[in-house]
Amino acid sequence: MTILDQFRLEGQVALVTGVGRGLGQAMAVGLAEAGADIAGVYHTRYEDTETQVTALGRRFVPIQLDLRSASTEQLAQVVDQAVSALGRLDILVNNAGIVLRTPAIDYSEADWDAVLQVNLKSAFFLSQAAARVMVKQGRGKIIQVASLLSFQGGIYVPSYAAAKSGLAGVTKALANEWAALGINVNAIAPGYVRTDNTAALQADPERSSSILSRIPAGRWGEPDDLKGMTVFLASAASDYVHGAILNVDGGWMGR
């Protein structure tokens, strides 16, 4: 097998959350371009992603779930649905996330709980459910979507910083337990990428200019910038990578 062959994902199935737009859409399409079939968890829309995936000749199965209120039983059922529809589960991408910006002194319990529920709790219990399938297969790839705020505190986003810092810790903890079982658990930490979650920052001329001035690459990221790292962590090329948090940030963290 050549090194390029190791990146191929034909015959594999990926479950991607937040698949309808932004990072989730790009990551799902990137995995499909590498050969994987996709089970996509969505809240309000999925059709454009389905069109792009099926145009590549890959299967796409939509699974509707609002992660803000999902129980652990419902999260386990998502994995069951993916396996039932597509026959197996090789890759899980925990991409879905929300950001609620408020000064910490005014932050509400409801907003705190919502962000932790989507960004941390659902990621853990989906990982748990996926691992129960993957351990029977003897292999699997779990990719968490962390953040620069896994390392930094940010401004007006205390719950998001807490969740993404927690997700970095969970990534390492699960890698420690599951590496010997053939399951790779790693995380991608995107920088400032043009998505709905950063729309408020993009629209603020002062904040946008300040952010851009600190990015060595000299530009905001685009969702497609996540494709390569996603395919790498989903593929055999990363078989000896465990518990890593890999930045895709235009050089922000090295500044």
N, C-alpha and C positions, 0 to 999 in steps of 0.2 A: 504494500500500500504506500503510495507516495504521500507527501505532506498535503498536497491539495486534496487528495482523496479523503484524508482524515476530517476535512471540513464538510463533507457531504452528509446530508441528513435524510436521504431517501429511505422510505420504509418506517420513518419515525413519526411520532405524534407529539405535538407541543400544545400545552394548555397555557393561554396567555390571558391575563386579566386586564381590564381597561382597554379592550381591543378596538374600540370604535374610533379612536382618533389619536393624534399626537404620538407619543413614544410607543404606546401599545400597538398602534396600527403599524408603525414603521418596523417594530421588532417582529411582529407577526408576519409581515410581508417578507422581511429579511430571512426569517426561518423557512418560509415557503419557497423563496428563491433558492435556498440551499437544499430543498427537497422534502421538507416536513409537511405533514398535514396539520391543520390547526383547529383546535377547539377554542373558541373565543368567548370569554366572559364579558358581558356588556351590561350597561345600565339602561341607556336610552336609544343607542343606535349601533349598528354593526355593518350595514349594507355596503358601504364603500369598501370596507376592509374585505368583506366576503367577495366582492367583485374583483379586487386586486389579487386575492389568493387563488380563486378559481380560474382566473385568466392564466395563471401559471401552471394549470393542470393539477392543482392540489385540492384536496377536500377541505371544506370549512364547515364546522358545526357551531352555530351560535347558542350560547347558554346565557339566559337572562337572570341577573341577580343584582340586587341593590346591596352592596357590601356594607353600607352604613348601618343596616339593620340585620344583616345575615347572622344566623345562629351557627354554631359549630357543626350542627347536623346538616344544615343547608350547604355549608362549605364542603363537607365530606361528600354530599350528594353531587356537587359539581364535578368532582373527580370521578365519581361513579358514572355520571352521564357521559363524560369524555371517553372513558374506557368502553362503555357500552356502545357508543356511537362509532368509535374509531378503532376499537380492538385492543388498544394498549395505551400506555402513557410513558414517554421517554423524557420529556422536558416540561418543566413548569417555570413560567416567567411571572413572578408577582410584581406586576407593573402598576396596578391601579393605586391611585393616591389622590388625596385632596389636601388643599392648603386653605386655612382660614386665618386671615391677617387681622390682628387686633393687638393694641398695646398690652403687654403682659399684665399690667395693673387692672385692666378691664376685662381680662379673658374670662369667658363663661365656662362653667362646668360642661354644658351641653356641647360647646365647640371643642373643648378638650377631648371629651369622650368620643365624638364623631371622628376626629382625626386619628386618635389612637386605634379606634375600631377598624378603620379602613386601612391605614398605613402599616399597622403593626400586628394587631390581633388576627385579622383575616389572613395576613401573609404567613403567620406561624401555623395556623390551623390548616390552611391549604397545603403548606409544606408537609405537615404531619400526614395528611390524607394521601398526598402524592407519594410520600416515602413508603407508606404501607403497600402501595402497588409496586413501586420501583424495587423494593427489597426482594420481592418475589421474582422479579426479572433478573436480579443480580446487578443492575446498573440503573443509573438515572442522573439527570442534570437538573438542579434547582438553581434558578437565577433570581435573586432579589434585586429590586431597583431601589438602591439607597439614594444618597444625595450628598452634595457638598456639606449639607447640614448634618451629615453623619460625623463631621469633623469640626464644624463651626456652629455658632449659635444663631446667626441670622438676626433679623430685626422684625419684631411684631409677629413672630411665628414660633412661640415657645412649645406648642404641642407638636408641631411639625418637626422641630429640632429634636424633641424628645423621642418621637416615633422613629425618625430616621437614625438617630444614634442607637436606639434600641434595636433596630433592624440590623445594623452593623454587628452588634453583639450577638444577636440571634444567628446571623450567618456563620459566625465563628463557632458558636456553641454547637450548631447542628453539624457543621463540617467535622468537628471533633468526634461526634458520636457516629456519623454515618459514612465517613470516608472508607472505613474498613468494610462496609457493606456494599461498596461499589457506587455510592451516591456522592456526586460532587455538589457541594453547596457553596456558591460564590455570589458576589454582588457587583453590580455596576453602579457607580456614583456619577450621575450626569451633572454637568455644570449648568450654566444658564442656557437653556434651550428654548426655542420659540414654540411654546405650547400654550394651551388655555391657562394652565396653572401659573404661567409667568406673564399673562396678558397685562395685568396691572402694572408690572414693572416696565414692560415694554412701552406702555402708554405714558409713563411718567418721564418726561424729557431729562430731568435732572438725575433720577435714579438710573435710567437706561444709559446715559452718558457715563456715569460713574462706574457702572458695571463694565461697560465696554472698554473703558480705559484701563481696567485691570486684567483683562483677558489677553495673554500674550499672543494668541492666534489672531486677535484683532477683529473678531466677529462673534455674534451669538451662535450657538450651536443650532443645528437643524435636526429634527427627529431621525432622518436617515443616517446621521453620524453615529447612531447607536447600533446600526445593523451589524457591522463587522464584529464588535465586541460580543454581541448577543450570539451570533453564529459560532464564534470561537468558544464561548463558555458552554454552548449546547453540544459541541462536537467532540469527537475523539481527540482532537488536537489539544484539548485542555484536561485530559484524563489525570494528570498529576497536579492539577491546580485545585486546592481545597482551602476554603476559608478566606479567600482573597476579596478585597474590595478595590475594584479597578476603576480609576477615574477616567471619565470621558468629558473633559472640561476645558479644552482649549489651552491648558497649561495653568489654569487658575490656582490650583493647590501648590504648584511649584513656584508661584510668584513670591 
